[in-house]
Structures are given as structure tokens and as C-alpha cells.
């Protein structure tokens, strides 16, 4: 059996340069916002992000996907 797809199916799988640009723009904006949050340690705590993982995320390029920003561990009351 020969695998064949119509042009419409191939077009649905294709990613346009506009979509790539939008995704990179969103990632860049997120990393700029995170860099502003790094200036205020209380703001990062309020949002619940770990400072170390936020610093790593800020240093990444826009074409790298967003990594999982780990939440700091919560101390359980005794």
C-alpha cells in the first residue's frame, strides 16, 4: 500500500514563517518579563518561580522552547 496525502493534509502540517515568528516573539517577551522579575526577589516569590530556573530561562535564545520553571518547594507545617 502506498502512503499518500492530499495537498490540504500537507498544508495543515506545515508551519508558516509567520507562526514561527509569533512563537519566538512570545518566548522573547516572556524572557524579558522574567528578567524584570529577577530584579525584585519578592516578585518572583509572589509568582512562585524558582530563581535559579528563572535565570536559566532568561539566558536562553528565543528559538529554544520554554523549559519547565520549577516552583520552589513548600515547607510543610509540623
C-alpha positions as CSV (number, residue, x, y, z in Angstrom):
1,X,0.0,0.0,0.0
2,X,1.3,3.4,-0.9
3,X,1.0,6.2,1.7
4,X,-0.4,9.3,0.1
5,X,-1.7,12.5,1.4
6,X,-3.6,15.3,-0.3
7,X,-2.1,18.8,-0.6
8,X,-4.5,20.0,2.1
9,X,-3.2,17.5,4.6
10,X,0.4,18.6,3.9
11,X,-0.6,22.2,4.2
12,X,-2.1,21.6,7.6
13,X,1.2,20.0,8.8
14,X,3.3,22.9,7.5
15,X,4.3,25.7,9.8
16,X,4.5,29.1,8.3
17,X,7.3,31.5,9.0
18,X,4.7,33.9,10.5
19,X,3.8,31.2,13.1
20,X,7.4,30.7,14.0
21,X,8.0,34.4,14.3
22,X,5.0,34.8,16.6
23,X,6.2,31.9,18.8
24,X,9.7,33.4,19.1
25,X,8.2,36.8,19.9
26,X,6.1,35.3,22.7
27,X,9.2,33.5,24.1
28,X,11.3,36.6,23.9
29,X,8.6,38.6,25.7
30,X,8.3,36.0,28.4
31,X,12.0,36.0,29.0
32,X,12.1,39.9,29.1
33,X,9.3,39.8,31.8
34,X,11.3,37.2,33.7
35,X,14.4,39.3,33.6
36,X,12.4,42.2,35.1
37,X,11.1,39.9,37.8
38,X,14.7,38.8,38.7
39,X,15.4,42.4,39.8
40,X,12.8,42.0,42.6
41,X,13.2,38.8,44.6
42,X,9.8,39.3,46.3
43,X,8.1,39.4,43.0
44,X,9.5,36.1,41.9
45,X,8.4,34.6,45.3
46,X,4.9,36.0,44.7
47,X,4.6,34.4,41.3
48,X,6.1,31.2,42.7
49,X,9.1,30.7,40.4
50,X,12.4,29.3,41.5
51,X,15.2,32.0,41.0
52,X,17.7,29.5,39.6
53,X,15.4,28.2,36.9
54,X,14.2,31.7,36.0
55,X,17.9,32.8,35.5
56,X,18.5,29.8,33.2
57,X,15.3,30.6,31.2
58,X,16.3,34.3,30.8
59,X,19.7,33.3,29.3
60,X,18.1,31.1,26.6
61,X,17.6,32.2,23.0
62,X,14.1,32.8,21.5
63,X,14.3,29.7,19.3
64,X,14.8,27.4,22.3
65,X,11.5,26.1,23.8
66,X,10.4,27.3,27.2
67,X,11.6,25.0,29.9
68,X,9.6,24.0,33.0
69,X,10.0,26.7,35.6
70,X,10.2,24.8,38.8
71,X,8.3,26.0,41.7
72,X,10.2,26.3,45.0
73,X,9.5,23.6,47.5
74,X,6.8,24.4,50.0
75,X,7.7,23.8,53.7
76,X,5.0,21.7,55.3
77,X,3.9,22.9,58.8
78,X,4.8,20.5,61.6
